[in-house]
């Protein structure tokens, strides 16, 4: 099990609240894999690939369960980890390097989706150290995000802007505070939906999931901000929950899942992923992002939607392992 060095679960877990520990995902996965009979060795990596090679030589694993989201704390280097695993001929779980590259860049992924006639919001990219000027085709309201960061980094209520002054300030905020290029998208006022997918060529899409806001103050946008995703106190205060999407017709649900699979294939993804969508008040939906290797902890959206589809957490992890063993860079399968 390949993970960040600071996320390796301790051998003695006594005294830890396993529902809130930083290494919950790593613990859930490794303990579950052991429970179902796998021999699991955990390896924490910081900035030295030789640690991986030494462990491969000593432990001789059949597969690496990849939980690395960066290398040396650089997020865009995640694809290099799996590229290295491919070079040393070690199977791994999760998305392949090309799928990671294409899905991480929100603009590039949207350009590919547009080519495949997948519904996306109007957007534009604003590079660092260049003039910030909104193109006329981009109409307010807009939502401003980091071009490459995920996990809602840099997203807040202030990310939704309705005039040029706020627009320029928020783009500059992304440049200065997040340190990446920015992307501005047409803001879709409506429901926040997710679709989990597992597979390589043969795909299974799980039931459509929804982020709901039971008691958000009037005037606040129902969006997945950093606090909405990660602040438990904020979630309880505003009744923020996720669960199976309600009030969607069977026809709409099936169409959303079909398009989600289309996105997965269009971006060359493998292993497992989560598609983020917005459904507007007219019943039209738009793909916002494709998330490779999403949160895989027990009780999180992907695991919960898989269970709704009839897959236990143990079966989900086993399916992900099997997908990794069947994936061949030169012959996807």
FENQUICOR-V123147 format. One record per helix or strand. SS is the DSSP state (H for helix, E for strand). FROM is the first residue (numbers start at 1). TO is the last residue. If there is no record, write none. Layout:
SS	FROM	TO
SS	FROM	TO
This chain:
E	2	4
H	5	7
H	24	35
E	43	45
H	50	59
E	64	64
E	66	66
E	71	71
E	74	74
H	75	87
E	92	92
H	97	104
H	106	115
E	123	126
E	142	146
H	157	159
E	160	161
H	164	178
E	182	186
E	190	199
E	203	205
E	209	213
H	226	230
H	232	237
E	240	244
H	250	266
E	271	280
E	285	292
H	301	308
H	313	326
